[in-house]
Amino acid sequence: MRAETKIILPGKDLTMTTLHIDSSARLQGSVTRDLSSQIVAKFGGSVIRRDLRDALPQITEDWVNANFTPADQRDAVQIDTLALSDALIEELKAADTIVIGVPVYNFGIPTALKAWIDLVARAGVTFKYTDTGPVGLLDGKRAILAVASGGTQVGSDIDFATGYLRHVLGFIGIHDVEIIAADRVMAKGAEAVATAQDAIGKLAA
């Protein structure tokens, strides 16, 4: 996993903060990396960068035990165990918009992105349980997913990526989710990418 970096891009609103996440294993020739970068450049402002290509650690028994220990009772080891999760959550809290590059791998999301979700979806921190069900705590944010697939049609019965992401983002309070899709690239080629780029051009900043 690449460390967090912060940059400033020219744009319409320099007060806006965007969290830019890429999850493709590929550095060169990645459609989602290209699309997510184009979306972020369109908005400008402050950018928090997370590149998940080296993957994130999986949650472990020690992590689970630390997470379920009340914050004021955690020892130094438990605090350290949750440090990465805390940092990722702080990035989410700081962002107005979250842009995620999402390649579809075997009909779902990359394992690195699933690990990120496991680390940021924490009861009492990004969502809470109530008498009427769970409530997300990250209100007022916008998410844009730059999705690419080789053969999976986005929104179809075999697309287990975008529906899952809409649900889990909504679970932590992010209900404004837009999808920019370059799907079935292996079949449609440059047309799929052009369609996604056209949709980026129409995004409201």
C-alpha positions in Angstrom: 0.0 0.0 0.0 1.3 3.4 -0.9 1.4 6.0 1.8 -1.0 8.9 1.9 0.0 11.9 -0.1 -1.7 15.3 -0.3 -1.6 17.5 -3.4 -3.4 20.6 -4.6 -4.8 20.7 -8.2 -6.3 23.8 -9.9 -10.1 23.6 -10.2 -13.4 25.3 -9.6 -13.4 24.9 -5.8 -10.0 24.9 -4.0 -11.8 24.4 -0.7 -13.0 20.9 -1.7 -11.1 17.8 -0.6 -11.1 14.7 -2.7 -10.0 11.3 -1.5 -8.6 9.5 -4.6 -8.3 5.7 -4.2 -7.0 3.3 -6.9 -7.2 -0.4 -6.5 -6.0 -1.8 -9.8 -3.1 -4.1 -9.6 -1.8 -2.6 -12.9 0.2 0.6 -13.0 0.5 0.7 -16.8 -2.5 0.4 -19.1 -5.1 0.6 -16.3 -8.4 2.0 -17.5 -9.6 2.7 -14.0 -6.4 4.6 -13.0 -6.8 6.8 -16.1 -10.5 7.4 -15.5 -10.1 8.1 -11.8 -7.3 10.6 -12.5 -9.4 12.4 -15.0 -12.3 12.7 -12.5 -10.0 14.1 -9.8 -8.4 16.6 -12.2 -11.9 17.8 -13.2 -12.6 18.8 -9.6 -9.3 20.2 -8.5 -8.7 21.3 -4.9 -7.0 19.3 -2.2 -6.4 15.7 -3.0 -5.7 12.9 -0.5 -4.1 10.0 -2.4 -4.4 6.3 -1.5 -3.0 3.7 -3.9 -3.9 0.1 -2.8 -1.8 -1.7 -5.4 0.4 -3.3 -2.8 -2.7 -4.4 -0.9 -3.7 -3.8 2.7 -3.3 -6.2 5.6 -6.3 -8.5 6.2 -8.0 -8.1 9.5 -6.9 -10.6 12.1 -8.1 -11.9 15.5 -5.9 -9.3 17.2 -7.4 -6.6 15.1 -11.0 -7.7 15.9 -10.2 -7.9 19.6 -8.7 -4.4 19.5 -11.6 -3.1 17.6 -14.1 -4.4 20.1 -12.1 -3.1 23.1 -13.5 0.2 24.3 -11.2 3.0 23.1 -10.4 4.2 26.6 -9.3 0.6 27.5 -7.0 -0.2 24.7 -3.4 -0.9 25.4 -0.5 0.4 23.4 -0.4 -2.7 21.2 -4.1 -2.5 20.4 -3.8 1.2 19.6 -1.0 0.4 17.2 -3.0 -2.5 15.7 -5.8 -0.1 14.8 -3.6 2.8 13.7 -3.9 2.1 9.9 -7.6 1.7 10.2 -7.8 5.0 12.1 -5.7 6.8 9.5 -7.9 5.5 6.6 -11.1 6.6 8.4 -9.6 10.1 9.0 -9.0 10.4 5.3 -12.6 9.5 4.6 -13.8 12.0 7.2 -11.6 14.7 5.7 -13.0 14.2 2.2 -16.0 15.9 0.6 -15.8 13.5 -2.5 -14.4 10.0 -2.7 -13.2 8.9 -6.1 -12.4 5.2 -6.4 -10.9 3.3 -9.3 -12.6 -0.1 -9.4 -11.5 -2.7 -11.9 -13.9 -5.7 -11.9 -12.0 -8.9 -11.1 -13.9 -12.1 -11.6 -17.2 -10.3 -11.3 -16.3 -8.5 -8.0 -14.0 -5.9 -6.5 -10.2 -6.4 -6.0 -9.1 -7.9 -2.7 -7.2 -4.8 -1.9 -10.4 -2.7 -2.0 -12.3 -5.3 0.1 -9.5 -5.0 2.7 -9.9 -1.2 2.7 -13.7 -1.6 3.3 -13.0 -4.0 6.2 -10.7 -1.5 7.8 -13.0 1.5 7.4 -16.4 -0.1 8.3 -16.2 0.1 12.1 -19.2 0.1 14.5 -19.3 3.3 16.5 -16.8 5.0 14.2 -18.3 5.0 10.7 -21.7 3.5 11.5 -23.7 2.7 14.6 -26.4 0.3 15.5 -29.8 1.7 16.7 -33.1 0.3 17.7 -34.3 0.8 14.1 -31.2 -0.7 12.4 -27.7 0.5 11.5 -27.0 4.2 10.7 -24.1 5.5 8.7 -22.0 8.3 10.3 -20.3 9.7 7.2 -23.2 11.9 6.0 -23.0 14.6 3.3 -20.3 13.0 1.1 -20.2 12.1 -2.6 -18.6 9.0 -4.1 -17.7 8.5 -7.7 -16.7 5.0 -8.9 -14.6 4.7 -12.0 -15.4 1.2 -13.0 -13.9 -0.9 -15.8 -14.5 -4.5 -16.8 -13.3 -6.9 -19.5 -16.6 -8.7 -20.1 -19.0 -7.9 -17.2 -21.8 -5.5 -18.0 -22.1 -3.0 -15.2 -25.6 -3.3 -13.5 -26.2 -6.8 -14.9 -26.9 -9.9 -12.8 -23.3 -10.9 -12.9 -22.0 -7.5 -11.7 -21.2 -8.2 -8.0 -19.0 -5.1 -7.8 -21.1 -2.0 -8.1 -24.1 -3.1 -6.2 -21.9 -4.2 -3.3 -20.0 -0.9 -3.3 -23.3 1.1 -3.4 -24.5 -0.9 -0.4 -21.4 -0.7 1.7 -20.9 3.0 1.1 -24.5 3.7 2.0 -24.0 1.6 5.1 -21.4 4.0 6.4 -23.5 7.0 5.3 -22.4 7.8 1.8 -25.6 7.5 -0.3 -24.7 9.9 -3.1 -22.8 7.3 -5.3 -22.2 7.8 -9.1 -20.8 5.3 -11.5 -18.6 6.1 -14.5 -18.4 2.8 -16.4 -16.1 1.5 -19.1 -17.5 -1.9 -19.1 -16.9 -4.9 -21.5 -13.7 -3.3 -22.7 -12.6 -6.7 -24.3 -15.7 -6.6 -26.5 -16.2 -2.9 -27.0 -12.6 -1.6 -27.0 -12.0 2.1 -27.3 -15.8 2.7 -27.4 -16.2 1.6 -23.8 -13.5 4.1 -22.7 -14.9 6.9 -24.8 -18.3 6.4 -23.2 -16.8 6.7 -19.8 -14.8 9.8 -20.7 -18.0 11.4 -22.1 -19.7 10.7 -18.8 -16.8 12.3 -16.9 -17.3 15.4 -19.1 -20.9 15.6 -18.0 -20.2 15.2 -14.2 -21.3 18.1 -12.1 -18.3 19.5 -10.2 
